[in-house]
Amino acid sequence: MDFITQSTRDLVEIIFPEKMIDSVISRLDGYCRWLHSSANWKNAEGYERLCFAILKLAKGSEAKLDIALELARADYRDLLVAAKFANSTTIHKDWDNSLLRKAKKKKETNHSCI
């Protein structure tokens, strides 16, 4: 089972420096595999929501990523509350779309300056 969606990969590329991308994706995958084996979690879309919550709290920082992953392992529900993703199973997609729009706008602005 592939736990890391393309949307999650895209977010990692937006949020983290290039040198950290592979490590962050690997750590997210490790968390999802741990959750899958320890809690027998079968909800594929739920993994994306949890990964987005981790990324939102991490804010591009390795130290904050560590804290978010620790929170996720302790209780994924607390992670969702902290990221403000607890009240909706789809709100994480709004956050994702907002970041992708900002990144696209930034990229277009940078290209227009050339």
Contacts in CASP RR format, 6 or more apart in sequence:
PFRMAT RR
TARGET T0000
AUTHOR 0000-0000-0000
METHOD contacts of the structure
MODEL  1
MDFITQSTRDLVEIIFPEKMIDSVISRLDGYCRWLHSSANWKNAEGYERL
CFAILKLAKGSEAKLDIALELARADYRDLLVAAKFANSTTIHKDWDNSLL
RKAKKKKETNHSCI
1 36 0 8 1.000
1 44 0 8 1.000
3 28 0 8 1.000
3 29 0 8 1.000
3 30 0 8 1.000
3 32 0 8 1.000
3 33 0 8 1.000
3 36 0 8 1.000
3 47 0 8 1.000
3 51 0 8 1.000
4 25 0 8 1.000
4 28 0 8 1.000
4 29 0 8 1.000
4 32 0 8 1.000
4 47 0 8 1.000
4 51 0 8 1.000
5 47 0 8 1.000
5 48 0 8 1.000
5 51 0 8 1.000
7 48 0 8 1.000
7 93 0 8 1.000
7 96 0 8 1.000
8 25 0 8 1.000
8 28 0 8 1.000
8 48 0 8 1.000
8 51 0 8 1.000
8 52 0 8 1.000
8 55 0 8 1.000
9 25 0 8 1.000
10 96 0 8 1.000
10 100 0 8 1.000
11 51 0 8 1.000
11 52 0 8 1.000
11 55 0 8 1.000
11 96 0 8 1.000
11 99 0 8 1.000
11 100 0 8 1.000
12 21 0 8 1.000
12 24 0 8 1.000
12 25 0 8 1.000
12 28 0 8 1.000
12 55 0 8 1.000
13 21 0 8 1.000
14 99 0 8 1.000
14 100 0 8 1.000
14 103 0 8 1.000
15 55 0 8 1.000
15 58 0 8 1.000
15 59 0 8 1.000
15 60 0 8 1.000
15 99 0 8 1.000
16 24 0 8 1.000
16 58 0 8 1.000
16 60 0 8 1.000
17 60 0 8 1.000
20 60 0 8 1.000
20 62 0 8 1.000
24 55 0 8 1.000
24 58 0 8 1.000
24 65 0 8 1.000
27 65 0 8 1.000
27 69 0 8 1.000
28 51 0 8 1.000
28 54 0 8 1.000
28 55 0 8 1.000
31 50 0 8 1.000
31 51 0 8 1.000
31 54 0 8 1.000
31 69 0 8 1.000
31 72 0 8 1.000
31 73 0 8 1.000
32 47 0 8 1.000
32 50 0 8 1.000
32 51 0 8 1.000
34 73 0 8 1.000
35 41 0 8 1.000
35 47 0 8 1.000
35 50 0 8 1.000
35 72 0 8 1.000
35 76 0 8 1.000
36 42 0 8 1.000
41 47 0 8 1.000
45 89 0 8 1.000
46 89 0 8 1.000
48 92 0 8 1.000
49 80 0 8 1.000
49 85 0 8 1.000
49 89 0 8 1.000
49 92 0 8 1.000
50 72 0 8 1.000
50 76 0 8 1.000
50 79 0 8 1.000
50 80 0 8 1.000
52 83 0 8 1.000
52 85 0 8 1.000
52 92 0 8 1.000
52 95 0 8 1.000
52 96 0 8 1.000
53 68 0 8 1.000
53 72 0 8 1.000
53 79 0 8 1.000
53 80 0 8 1.000
53 82 0 8 1.000
53 83 0 8 1.000
53 85 0 8 1.000
53 92 0 8 1.000
54 65 0 8 1.000
54 68 0 8 1.000
54 69 0 8 1.000
54 72 0 8 1.000
54 79 0 8 1.000
54 83 0 8 1.000
55 68 0 8 1.000
56 83 0 8 1.000
56 85 0 8 1.000
56 92 0 8 1.000
56 95 0 8 1.000
57 64 0 8 1.000
57 67 0 8 1.000
57 68 0 8 1.000
57 71 0 8 1.000
57 79 0 8 1.000
57 82 0 8 1.000
57 83 0 8 1.000
58 64 0 8 1.000
58 65 0 8 1.000
58 68 0 8 1.000
68 79 0 8 1.000
71 78 0 8 1.000
71 79 0 8 1.000
71 82 0 8 1.000
72 79 0 8 1.000
77 86 0 8 1.000
80 86 0 8 1.000
83 92 0 8 1.000
84 91 0 8 1.000
85 91 0 8 1.000
85 92 0 8 1.000
85 95 0 8 1.000
END
